[in-house]
Amino acid sequence: MPQLPAIHDFAAEAADPGHYAALGGDWSLAIADVVGSTRLAAEGRHRDVNFVAAAVVAVLSKAVQMGNSPVACQFGGDGAIAAVPPGREEEARAALTALAHWAGADVDVPLRIGIVAVRALLDQGLEVMAALHDFGNGNSFGLFLGSGVVAADAWVKEDARWRLDPAPGPLPGLETVSCRWRPVPQHRGTVLCVIIDAVEDGVAGMATLARVQAEIERIVPTEAAAPLGGGERMVTRWPPSWRSLLMEARASRSRLAAIGRVGKALLASATLSVLLRMGWRLPSFDPEHYRRTTAERSDFRKAAGGPRMVLDVTEDEAAAIERRLAEEAAAGAICYGTARADATTITCLVGDLAADQHVHFLDGDGLGFWRASVMLKAMKAGKTGAVAPQSL
C-alpha cells in the first residue's frame, strides 16, 4: 500500500490538493455517526458521545492498519471516518459492526455505520483525497479533501444499502480511549466550532475552500487560536469524573477487567495530578512533556471535505469569521455551521506512553461539532427545499 502524503503545516498545506493522494476505486470509506445526539445532549451525555466517536477511531485504526503505515482516520465529535486501504474492507466491516453492537448494547449510544466504495463515488464524479496530519513518531490524524467524503457520509445516513448491522465481536484498541482531563475554559473570549463545505464539486469547490480557509487565517492565525495553548491551560481532575470512569468501565469486556481498568485510571490520574502540582517527574515519564505534546497533538484543525475547526478566539474574531462565512454563503459558494462554547473537551487515545505515542481529540463543550453540523444541515436543506432534520 502506498504511503499517504504527510502534512506538517496545516495553515499552508491542508487546503492544497497537491499535498493529498487521490484514492483509487479499490479503496473504501468507513463511516460511523451517533444516532440520537439530540436526546443524548438533552440528557447531558456529551462526553459519552465523544468517547464513542474516539472509540471508533481507535478500533478502526487498529483494524485496517497494514504494517506500520498510519491510517487516515478522523474524529468528528459525534462520529468518525476512515480511509480503508485495498484488501482491508472485511476488517473494517468487522470492526464497525462490533463497535455498533458495543455502543448500542453496553453504552446506550446508538451508532449508524457503513462502508462506501470509493469506486461508487468516483463513478458519480466525486473525488476522494486523503493525507496524514503528521506529528512524528507515528502520531497522526487523517485529513480528507473532495466532495466524495461529504457524499459518503450522506449516503450512509440516507440510503440503507450502504449501512451495516451491529454484530458482537472483539474490539482491540478500545482500551486506549480515555477522557480524564477537565474541559479547558475559553482563554481569549469564546470557543468557536466551524464546519464548512463547498457548494460546487471538484476543483472549483476545493479552490473555494482554500480561499475561505485563507480568509479565516487572515482574521486570526489558527495556530494562535489553539484551544489548549501550549498545554499550560490543561488541568487534571482528581478524582476523574464518575462518568469518564463509567465509560472506561463499559469499554472493558468483563466485570473483572472493568474493575482493573477503573483502578488503573484512578492511579494514573492521581499520579499525573501530583506530578504536575509538585513539578516532579519520573525516570520514565515527564508529565510536562506529556501535557505539552497533548496540546501539540490535538486535532483542533482538520479537513473532511472542507475545514472543521475548534478555535479559541476573541468575540470580535468570532464575529468576523461568522460574518465572512455568511457572505460566502449568501454568494452561493459555501454552506457552513458554527457553534460557540465556553470550554473545549478532550478525549484521549493513548497507546504506548513509553514510546511517546498518544493523540487527542477536541470538541466544543456541549457537542460543539454536532451543534455546528445541525446548522450546516439546515442550511443545505434550505438550499434544496428539504426539511431540516430534528435529530440525528
Disulfide bonds with the S-S distance in Angstrom:
none
